[in-house]
Amino acid sequence: MSIGTYGITRSSDVSIDDIDAFYNYTPNRETQNDVFIRIAANSIITYNYLPIDEQILGQENLLEGVYNLNLPSTIFNQLGFYTIYLRPKVISLTVMDCGVLSALPTIKGLLLNLNDLPSNLVSNNLLQGYKIEYINSDGTKMRNIVRYVVTSNKVSPVTENIGNTSQKAVRYRFDDAGTLLFLQLTPSSSSDVKPNAQPFIGNPGQTILLSNTNFEPLSIEIEMVENTLDTLMDIVAGEQVKDVQKGILTHYDKDRVITKQFDLYNIKDDVSDVPLFEIKERRLNVDESENFEDVISGI
């Protein structure tokens, strides 16, 4: 009997509210633009759902892992290159303290103010699996330093004696009515090789970046062009009319709708009146009298 191997990759069902979306624009490859603009994720991303005959009444019926990307013409309306960057939503927070639990003094964690968190993340253990990154005092990001949340629980501070001395220390106990959130991180315990060396988990007053790990960041490059393969075929092999009297060349799509017009004329030598150039110039104002049906019906 063989032992089966099972995959561990799951389709993401991340909420659109948990996505940060940005974009930038460059007219060509030679122009560099380092400025990204934030855009509401729900304005460009929508969900997909199971086929109607497979949907179950009372369920959301999401087709996990598949999302629609919409490009509103009010924003994506120029020819050139757009880069769209999607990442898990990032929340900037301040570490209130780095402390230990009263009942488990060997467990050290970060303390956050519940009022600094979105209302949908303040309950116990809703931050499990979230990623934490750190900001230096000069505002730069600590490169390649990442910690992950193992547990997140509401706590309140308590003052206790330290051993047999008269000194006091602030520790924390679980309290569902507390105003602080205790985050146990990984890695947070010392290794067997160096038991006295504690891993870095942050400092009081330090700024951290908190983000979910529901999907990997995604960068999408989109090129906005004037013509598609279909419109090029309309120009090359589609119907067209040359108005000899007006000197207008008109191109039509498969439905015989005017797509482009050009003025045709010659430039001649002033003295000999000999034609020097034949010009084909794009016409900005479309002459609607060149409607295909009207032209051929008048023949």
N, C-alpha and C positions, 0 to 999 in steps of 0.2 A: 504494500500500500504506500503510495507516494504522499508526501506532505505538500499541500498546495501553498503557493505564495500569493499573497493578497496585496493589492495596491493600496497606498495610503493617500493618494492625491484626491482631493475632493473639489467639486465645482464650487466656486465662491458664490455666496448669496448675500454679499455685503450690501448694507443699506446705502442708498445714494447719499443720504445725509452724512455718512461716514467717509465721504470722498472729498478730497481737495482737488480742484481743477484749475489749471493755468494754461495760458497760451501766449505765443509771441508770433510776430509776422516779419518776414523779410521779402522784398520784391524779387530777389534773385539770389543765386548762390554766392555771389561776390560780396554782398552786403551782410554785415554782422550785426545782430541785435541781441544783446544780453538781457534785455528787460522783458520779464514775463508779467502778464496781467492776470489777476485772479478773476475767475468767472464762476458763477453758481453752477455746481455740478448738475443740479436738476434741470438746468436750462439746456444742457447738451446731452444728457444721459437719461434713458428710460429703460424700464424693465421689459423682459420678454416673458410670455406665458405659455403654458402647455396648450396643445391643440384642444379645441372646444370639446371634442368627444372623449378626451382623457381627463378633463377637469372634474374635480370632486367638489360638490356643493359645500360651502362653508370654509374652504381652504383658499389660500392665496394663489396656489397653482403656478408659482414662479418656475421658469425654466432656468435653473441655476447655472451661473457661469456665462450666460449670454446676455449682453446688454446692447441697446441701440445707441449709436452715436449720431446726434443731430447737429447740423451746422446752420444756425440761424443766419439768414442773409443780412441781418442788421449788423453783424459782426464780421462774418467770413465773406466779404464782398469784394475783395481785391485780388487781382491776379498775382500769383507768387506762392510763397511757401509759408504754411502755418504749422507750428509745432505745438501739439496739445500734450500737456503733462498731467497725468492722473496719479495721485498718491493717497495713501490712507490719511485721514484728517489728522492734523497735528495740533496739539493744544500746548501752549506755553504756560508753565506753572512755576511757582516758587516753593522750594523745599522749606517747610516750617521747622523741621528738626530731623536729626538722625538719632533714633533712640531704640530702646529694647522693651520687650514686654515684661510686665511685672511677674507673670507666672512662668515665663520662659526667657530668662535674662540672657540666654545664649543666642537668641534670635534677634538680629538687628535689622531695622528697616527704615524706610523713609516715611515722614509724616507730611500729609498734605491737608490744606484747609478745604473742607467740603464745599464752602461757598465759592471756591475758585473753579470747581468742576461743573460741567454741564449737568443738568438735573437728571439725565438718563444714565449717569455713571456713578451716582453717589451711594447706591445700595451695595451691600456686602458682596465681594467677589465678582463684581461686574468688570473689573480691570484685569482679570486673569488673562495672561497671554499678551498683554499690551507691552509695547517696547518703550524704553526710556533712554534718551540721549541727553548729553550734558553741554551746557554753555559755560565757557570760561569767563573770568571776571572782566576781560577786555572785550567781551561780546562775541568772540570767535567760538566756533563749535569744536568740542573735543573729538578729534578724528578717531574713528574705529573703536570707540568706547560705547558699548551697548549693554544694557541690562534688561531683563524681562521680568514681568510681575508674576509671582507665583500665587500670592493671595492678597486680597485687599479687604480690610475690615474696619468698621467704625470703632474708634477708641476714645478714651478720655484720659487725661494725665492724672497721675497719682504721685505723691511725694513719699519716698521710703528712705529708711536708714540704710547706709552703706555698711554692710557687715556688722561689726561690733563697735563701730565708731559713732560719733554724734553727728557726722556729716549727713546731709540729705541729698537725694538724687531724684530727678523726675523720671518716672517710668510710665508705661501706658498699660491700660487694661481694656479688654473688649467691652464695648458699651454701645448698644444699638441707638442710644440717644446722644452719642458723642458727636462732636463737631470736627473731629479730625479723622483722617483715613490713614491706617497703617498699611504700608506696602512692603511685603516680604519679596525680595528680589533674588534672582539667580544670575550669576553666582554671587553668594553673599557669605559663604562660610570659608574658612581658611583650609588650605590643603594639608594633607598628612606630612608633606615634605617640609612646609614652613607653617606650623600651627599658630604662630604668633603674628603672621602677616595676614591682615584682614583685607579682602578685596575692596576696591573702591566702589561705593554705592552713592556718593554724593556728599555735599556739605550743607549745613543749615544756611539758608539765604540764597543758595545757588539756584539758578534758573535751569529747568529741565524741559525737554520736549517729549510729550506723551502722545503715542500714536498706536492705533490698532494694527494688528498683523493679519487682517482678513484677506488681503491680496497683495501682490507685489506691485510696486510702482511701474507705471506704463508710460512710455513716450511714443506719440504717434505723429508722423510727419505727413502733412496733406498738401498736395500741390494743386492750386486753383489755376485752371487753364481756360483759355478762350474757346478752344475747340476740343471736342471729343472725337473719337474714331467715327462716330455716326455723322457728326457735322462735317468732318473732313470729306467723308464719302459723298455727302450731299453736294459739296463744292466741286469735287473731282468728277463724279459720275451722275450727279443729280440733274434735274431739269433746270434750264436757264434760258433767259430771253435777252437778246441784244437789240435794244431800240436804236435803230440806225439814225432816225431823225434827231433824237435827243442825245444820242451818244451815251446811253445808260446800259450797263450790263447788270442783270438781276439774277441772283441765285435763289432757289427754292428748296425747302425740305421735302420729305416724302409726302407731306400733306399739302404741298404746293403753297406753303406760307413763305413769304419773303424772309430770307435770313440775312442776305447781304446785297448791297448795291455798289457799283463802281461807275465813275465817270470815265469815258474813253475819249481821248482826243490826241491830236498830233501837234508837235512843235516844229515849225518850219523855219527855214532860213529866210531872214528879212529881205534879202536881195533876190535870190533865185527862186524863192517860194518852194524849194525842195524840202520834203519832210525829213526832219532830222531825228525826231524821237516819237515813239508811240507810247502814250502815257495811260496807265490804268491806276486811278486814284480812288481810294475808298470814299464813298458818299456818306456824309453824316446825317443828312436829312433824307429819309426814305420817301421815294415817290410812289405813293399808294396806287397811282393810276397804272402802274406796271403789274397789277394783280394778274396772275397767270390765266385765270379763267376769263377775265375781261379781254386780255390780249388775244387769246386763241378764238374767242367767240366773235371778235371783230374782224377776223381774217376772211 
